[in-house]
Amino acid sequence: MPITTILILLGAGLGLGFLSGLLGIGGAIIMTPIQYWLYSTMGLSTDLAIKLSFATTLAVVLPTAASGAWRHNRQGTINWKAATFMGIFTSVAGFLGASIAARLPGSALKIAFGAVALAIGIRMVMVRISDVERPIRQERWLYVALAIPIGLITGILGIGGGAFIVPSLVMVLGYRMRYAVGTSLGIMLFTTVGSVVGYVVSGLNAPADMPAHTLGYIYWPAWLILTVSSIGMAQLGAIVAHKIHGRILNYIFCAVQFYVALNMLGVFTWLMNLFK
């Protein structure tokens, strides 16, 4: 692997680790676009590049989320009862989603990733985020109704699910932002397991142009670099999250969502071509 690629992945790992601990997301909104770009420059097809990006990202999310969850658990901001219950359903649905994604065209997955990220960012901007105690809804049917589609989308789009879990916990269940961040990381520990297994199983009959050192659709050299650089930063992000008001966390969350959504939808490329 070229040294330039290694340095880019190291930088991405540091960024995604910090955002994981800070915002309760897996960091896929950073990892996926960067990996997709790197794999495309390696000459891989759009279809293979996006699926490698999704699967490798999910494999990185698991240890990164665990690192952030450990710190949030020490701060007492994870509702483990809710995380475990929802996590079981998101894990099963994530396996199904990953199996579906392996059979879809990569170009469609790329556009879907950008469109969903944009929709979530817009919705979070429109919601008034309160950082005071509110009644939390406890209906199990509602947890299941949220968990299954989140798991499916997680598997299909190769994300840890935090970009969907955090808004759901805040807007639907009434969690304060920092508690939504912590609980989201707890749920992701379950979600990513099912999704990773789905991508491994689906990629066992590897395409002819699959690069070396892969297991299913997981590209292990990239996984190792991203994981090593992200775990420690997830601790720092979790510490910072407890020093920032929930409304500020929401604004940061939305800004990251918008940037990545527009990038994956090709808006920035279109603008660059427009002003050439």
N, C-alpha and C positions, 0 to 999 in steps of 0.2 A: 504494500500500500504506500503510495507516495507520501512524503513528509508533509506536503501541503494539505492533503486530505486528512492526515492524522491531526494536524493543528486545527483544522476547521471543526473536526468532530470533538476535539477536546474543548474548544470554545463553546460549541453547542451544548456539550454535556454540563459545563459550568452554568450556562444560562438556564437550561431546563431544570437542573437540580434546584437552583434558587427559586424559580417560579413554582416548582412542585411543592416545596415547603411553604412558600408564601401564599399561594392561591389555591392549594388543594387540587391541582391538576397534575396530570402525568407528564406534562411537558411535550406531548405529541405535537402541539401546535407550533413548536419550534423544531423538534426533531424531524418530523415528517417532511416539511418543505426542504430542509437542508439536505437530508438524505436523498430525497428524490432528485434534487439538483446534482448531487455528487454521483449517484448511480447513472443518471442520464449522461453525464460527461464521460463516464466509463464506457459508454456505447451501448448500454442496456436499453431495451425497448421500454416504452412508456408503461406497458402492462406489467412487465417484470419489475421495473424500477419502483413503481408505486406500491406493489405488493411486498417487495423486500423492505421498503420504508415502513409500511404498516406493521409487518410482523416483527422487525427488529426493534421498532419503537415500543411495541407492547412488551417485548422481553426486557427492555430497559426500565420500563415503568414499574415493574414489580419490585426490584430492589430499591429504586428511588423512592417510590411511595412508602415502602417499609421504613426507610430512613426518616422521612418526614413524619410518618405516623408515630414512630417511636417518640419523637420530640413533642408532638401534639398530645400524645397520651400522657406524657409527664406533666403537661399543662392542664390536663383534665378537659380537653375540648373535643373528645371523640365519644359519641354515643355508640358504644360497641353493640348494644342490643339491636339498634337500627342497622348498624353497619353489617352485622352478621346476617341478619334476616334478609336485607336487600341484596347483600353480596352473594348469597346462594343463588338467587334468581338471576342476577346479572352475569354470574359465571356461566350458568347453563346457556343463557341467551347469547352470551359472548361467543361461546363455542359455535353455536348455530350461525351467528353473524359472520364469523371468520370463514366458515365453510361456504357460505353464500358468496362472500367477497372473492374467494379464489376462483369463482366461476364467472365473475363479472369483468368487463373490459376496464383496463386501468385508467383510460381517459375519463370514463364516466365516474369512477371512484374519486379521481382528483377534483372534478367539478363538484361532486357531492360534498366532499370534505370542505371546500371553500364556501359553498352555499349554506351548509349547516352552521359553520362557525360564524358567518355573517348574521344569520338569523338569531343566533344566541346572543351575539353582541348587541344587536338592536334591542332585543327584549330586555336585556339587563340594564341598558341605558334608560329604558322607559320605566323601570321599577324604582320606586322610592325605597332605598335601603335604610333600614333603621338598625341601630346598634344597641337597642334596649331589649330587655326580656320580653318575649311574646309567647302566647300559648303555642305549643308544638302539637301538631296533629299526630295521632298515634294509630290511626286505623290501618290494620294490616293489609286490607284490600288495596288501599291507596299506595302503600309501599310496593306491593306486587305490581300494580298498574304502572308505577314509575320505573321499577327495576327492569322489567322485561324489555320495553323499548330501548332503554338506556343500554342494556347489555347487547342487544342486536346492533344498535348503531355503533357501539364500541368495537364490536368484532368486525363489522363491515368497513368502518372507516379507520381502523387501526389506531385508536386513541385509548387512553386509559379510562376515559369516561368522566373525568373531573369537570370537563367543560359542560357536561350535561347534568352531572350530579349536583354540583354547587348551586346552579340556578334552581334546580328542582327543590333542593332542601330549603333554599331561601324563599322562593316565590310560592311554592305549594305547601310545604310542611311548616313554614314559619320559623326556621332556624336563624339565629344571629349569624352574621357573615363568618366570624372566626370559628364558630362551632360547625358551620357548614363546611369550611375548609378542612378542619380536622376529621370530621366524620366521612367526608368525601375520600380522604386518603385511606381510611379504614375499609371502605367499600371497594376501593380499587385493588386492594390486596386480593380480593376474591375475583373481581371482574377480569383482571388481566390473565389469571391462570387459565380460565376457560378459553379466552380468546387466543392466547399463545398456543395452547394445545391444538386448537382448530387450525391455525396457520401451519403448524408443524405437520399435522396429519394431511392437510390439503396439499402441501408442497412436497410430499415424499416422492411423488412421480415428477421429478424436477424437469423443467423445460431444458432444451438443449443448450441455451445460452446462459444458464444459471452459473454465477461465479463460484469459485472454489470456496471451501470452508463455510458451507451453509448446512443448516438442519431444517428441512422444510423450506420455509421462506425466511428464516432468520439468518442474517449474515453476521457470523460470530466476531470477526475482527472489529466491525463497527460497534457491535454490542459491548465488547470489552472496553473499548475506549470511552464510549458514552457512559457506561455504568461507573467506571472508576472515577471519572471526573464529576459525576452528578451527585453521588451519594453524600459526600461531605457538604456540598452546597445546599442540599435539601435541609440539612440541619440549620444552616444559617438562615435560610428562607423562613423556616418555621419559627425561629427566634424573632425575626423581624416582624412576622405576621402578628405577633402578640403585642407589638408596640405601635401598630397603626390602626386608626379608626376603621370600622367596617366599611364606611362609605368610600374611603380612599382605596381600600382593597378592591372594591367593586369597580372603581374607575380604572385602576391598573388592569384588572381582569378584562374589562371591555376594550381598552386600548390594544392589548395583545391580541384579542380576538379579531378586531377589525383589521389589524395589519396582516395577520396570517391569512384571513379570509380573502382579502383583496389580492394578496400575492398568489394564492392557489387558484383564484379565478382568472388570473392573468391580467388584472387591471394595470399593474405597474408596468408590465411588459408592453401593453397596449399604449400607455401614456408615453413611454420612452420612444416607441416607434412613431408616435404621433408628432413628437417634437424634434425628430431627427431632421 
